[in-house]
Amino acid sequence: MNMEGMMEMKDNVRCPNLQGSPKGAICSVLNRFIRDIEDTDIRFCMGRRYEVCYIYVLSLRDMALNSIGEGIESETAS
């Protein structure tokens, strides 16, 4: 497998909101360490099942709502 294929596989295996630091794994949505978030399991963040995480679902909802809001603003500005 080439490097591009490995990077694609890595992106498909972990939550896009998972960030690393020398002090531990951080959820970029909440900007908190995974270990400090109640009811969170790092196995979900790093596995193919991260879509079951309520934080991830809320981040998708917020992105969709922001996108809709931007679309409405651009239509009313025209």
N, C-alpha and C positions, 0 to 999 in steps of 0.2 A: 504494500500500500504506500502511495506517495504521501508527501507531507500535507498537501491540500486535502486529500481524503481523510487523513488523520485529524486535521483541524475540523472538518465537517462533522466527523463522528463525535469528536469532543463536544462540539456545540450542540449536538443532538442528545447528549447524555446528561448534561447538567443544566440547571436553571439559569437563564440568561441574567437573572438578578443576583446570582451568587458571585461575590467578589472575594478576593483573597487579600490578606495582609499578614505581615509577620506575626501579628498577635492572634490571628484566627480568621475564620470565614465570616463574611459580613453579608447581610441581606441589603442590597442597595435600595430597595423600596423603603424599608424602615430605617436604613442607615444604622443598624445595630448588629452586634455579633449574634450569630445563629445561636450560640450557647446561652445567650441572655433572653431569647425570645421564648415565651411560654408556649408549650404545645407544638414545638417545631422540632423536626427530626432531620439532621443533616443527610440522612440516607435518601430522603425525598429530594433534597436540593441537588444531590449528586447522581441521582438515578434517573431512569427513564420515566418515573412516575411523578416528576416535580409538578405536573399539571394538577395534582390533587391538593397542592398547597393553597390555602385560602389567600395568602399574601400575593402569590402569583396571579390568581384569578382576579383579585381586586386591582392589581396593576394593569391587567389587560382591559378590565372594565374602564378604568380611569383613562387609559390611552384611547380607547374607542370614544368615550364621551368627549375628551379633548379634541379629537379629530372631527367629530360631528360639530362641536362648537365652533371650531375654526372654519369649517365649511359654511356654516350658517353666517358667521361674521363676514366672510368674503363675499357671500351672495348679497347680503344687505348693504355692503359697502359699494357694490356696483351700481 
